[in-house]
């Protein structure tokens, strides 16, 4: 069964040619880059791009500033922790030295007491 609308080769070619002409006419009627309307569009596009670039630069600067601030805070915390550890180590060393001096003093006192008793015993015998 054939279609009643017989599409011959000539008709298809004519239709394709018509489509090409319509497409060409569409492109010919498009605004040129030198048209004021296109200039305005390009200027608006450039303004948006420059604003985007400025925002990106500002965001990067703020991120870098925040990073530097965090780095400085971390360094300060590290210095504080190191100072605290040093103070604790000095306190431990002072405690050890205090204990050692007390032990030495106690030993000296015991020796002095032992020597006194020995001298007293010798004095009683003599």
Buried (B, 14 or more C-beta within 10 A) or exposed (E): EEEEEEEEEEEEEEEEEEEEEEEEEEEEEEEEEEEEEEEEEEEEEEEEEEEEEEEEEEEEEEEEEEEEEEEEEEEEEEEEEEEEEEEEEEEEEEEEEEEEEEEEEEEEEEEEEEEEEEEEEEEEEE
